[in-house]
Amino acid sequence: MSDDTTIPGIDPSVPPSGDGCVECLAGEGQGWWFHLRRCAACGHIGCCDSSPSQHATGHARTAGHPFLTSFEPGEDWFWNIETEQFYEGPPLAGPTAHPVTQPAPGPVGHVPIDWQQRLR
């Protein structure tokens, strides 16, 4: 019996790309997010599907990386965008969440007053 517990599409050694949505911070789309998601293959941080720009799923589909995980403090689930199912996965390289000083929604100074009406 094999001890290999690797899951194709999840690379536990890759660190996250930063503290916030790469595209939102670069000025692409609305420029703010509700929650953050991390690509389990390459570490790309993007905004969730409730966010106006949905950068995490967009990245996953374009890159062919099926697994996303939460980048929110206290959450440790994996979601497969192809099967639309939750999975258990290995611990990922840290940090595993954005800094607790960074609010959700974020980033500070970019969230519109009516942000709740803009969620998807």
N, C-alpha and C positions, 0 to 999 in steps of 0.2 A: 504494500500500500504506500502511496506517495505522500510525503509531508508537504508537498507544494500546495500552498494556499493562495497563490496569486490569482487575481481576477483580471482577465483581459480588459483593458480600459481604465485600470486603476494603478497608478504608480505612487506608492507610499513615500518614496524618497524625494519627490519634487515639492519644494516649498511654494507657498502662495505668491502670486505676482505682486502683491502689495496689500494695502489696508482698505482699499475701496475699489469700486467698479472701474476697471481700466478705461473703458470707453466714456463713461460719465465724467471722470476726472479729466479726460482729454477734450471734453467739450462736445462729444458726440451725443446726439439725442437731447433729452430734457436736462441732463446734467445732475440728476439726483436719483436716489434709490430708496425703496422701502426696506428691503432686506438684501443681503448679499449671499451669493452662491459661489462655490469654488469648483473648478473643473478638476476631477480626480485624476485625470491623465497628465495635465500639463501645469496645473496650479493657477490658471487664469481666473481672476476674480471678476465677476460680473453681477449685474443686478437681477433680482428675482423676476418671475413672471407676473407678479402683482405690480411691479415697477413700470413706469410708462414705457421704457425702452427695451426691457426684457433682454438685456445683453448676454446674460449667462446662457440661456437656451439658444440664443442666436449663435454664440460662439460654439457651443457643443454641436449643433447641427452642421455648421460650416466646417468645423475641424474634424468631424466624425468621431468625437469623444463622447460616448454615451452616458457616462456617469458624472453627476453633479452631487455636491455635498453642501451642507449648510456652512456658512462662514459667520454664523451668529453665535455669540457666547452661550454655552450650555446645550447646544444642539450637535448631534453626531450621527446623522442619517445619510444614506446615499440614495439617490433617485436615478433611475435609468430612464432617459428620455425616449428610448426606443420601445421599451416594454411598458412604460408608465407604471413601474412598480418600485417600491422601496426595497433596499437591500442592506444587509450588514456587510461591512467592509473592514479593512485593516486600519489601524491608526495611521494618520498621515503626518508628514513632516510639519512641524510647527512654524509659525503659530497656526492654530486651528480655528481662530475666530478673529474678527477685527478687534481693535482695542476697546475695552469697556468704556473708555472716555469718549468714543465716537458714537453719537446717537444713531438710532434707527427711527425714522428715516434720516438720511444723511446725504451729503456731507453738510456740516454746519455752514449756514449762510447761503445754501443753494436750494433749500427745500421751500417751495411756495407755501403761502399761508393756507391755501385751499388744497393741500396735498391729499387729503382723504378723498376728495371728489375726483382726483386724477388717477387713483389706483385702478388697475385693470381687474 
